[in-house]
Amino acid sequence: MTGALLILAVTAAIGVLLWAWERYRTRRHGHSLHHHSDQGKTENGKRKTENVACCGLHAICEKTGQINEPPVYYDDEELDRFAGRAATDYTDMETEEFRDVLLTLLPSDAPGWSVSLEKRRINLPAELRPELELLLSEQ
């Protein structure tokens, strides 16, 4: 009986530590992959809600006021034509266009580019998401 209680206590302690570490890592690096609602106001003052894929930096750009600023371009104006497209609806050639821009980014530019894509309503191709996360983690 004592052995079972000891195993239960150790398992609970490890679970709490892992939970705390994940919260710390998510807050520190802004790697949230959830969807969020982008809320704005229409002409008549009512709130509108539109679901968009989160870049993972929404809380950061909202805190710093970047959410209301116009997007910064990283010599990638040609990607604007993909606005509103689902992350899984890109051809191989279109994905390579995104990859070309991604590979030219400095690690310090990756968060800004991610915010820029979100502001422009451009979803990153799904297969490039891990590459962007790796670049974001290099900071």
VENHU-V597143 format. One record per residue. N is the residue number from 1. D_CENTER is the distance of its C-alpha to the mean C-alpha in Angstrom with 1 decimal. Layout:
[[N	D_CENTER] [N	D_CENTER]]
This chain:
[[1	46.2] [2	45.2] [3	43.3] [4	41.2] [5	40.4] [6	39.5] [7	37.1] [8	35.5] [9	35.1] [10	33.6] [11	31.1] [12	30.1] [13	29.8] [14	27.5] [15	25.4] [16	25.1] [17	24.3] [18	21.5] [19	20.0] [20	20.4] [21	18.9] [22	15.7] [23	15.5] [24	16.3] [25	13.8] [26	10.8] [27	12.2] [28	13.2] [29	10.2] [30	7.4] [31	6.0] [32	6.0] [33	5.7] [34	8.1] [35	9.0] [36	10.2] [37	13.1] [38	13.3] [39	16.8] [40	19.3] [41	23.0] [42	25.3] [43	28.6] [44	30.5] [45	28.3] [46	27.0] [47	23.4] [48	21.4] [49	18.5] [50	16.3] [51	13.6] [52	10.6] [53	7.6] [54	4.8] [55	2.2] [56	2.5] [57	5.4] [58	7.4] [59	10.1] [60	10.6] [61	11.1] [62	13.1] [63	15.2] [64	16.0] [65	16.8] [66	14.6] [67	13.6] [68	17.2] [69	17.7] [70	17.9] [71	15.3] [72	16.3] [73	17.2] [74	17.2] [75	20.2] [76	18.2] [77	19.9] [78	20.9] [79	17.4] [80	18.0] [81	20.2] [82	17.3] [83	16.1] [84	16.0] [85	16.2] [86	14.7] [87	12.6] [88	15.8] [89	18.3] [90	18.4] [91	21.5] [92	21.8] [93	22.9] [94	20.0] [95	17.5] [96	19.6] [97	19.2] [98	15.5] [99	16.3] [100	19.0] [101	16.8] [102	14.3] [103	17.4] [104	18.9] [105	16.1] [106	17.0] [107	14.7] [108	15.0] [109	13.9] [110	10.6] [111	8.6] [112	10.8] [113	10.5] [114	6.8] [115	8.0] [116	11.0] [117	9.9] [118	8.4] [119	11.7] [120	13.7] [121	12.5] [122	11.9] [123	10.1] [124	9.6] [125	12.4] [126	11.7] [127	13.8] [128	11.9] [129	8.6] [130	10.7] [131	12.0] [132	8.9] [133	8.2] [134	11.9] [135	12.0] [136	9.6] [137	11.9] [138	14.9] [139	14.9]]
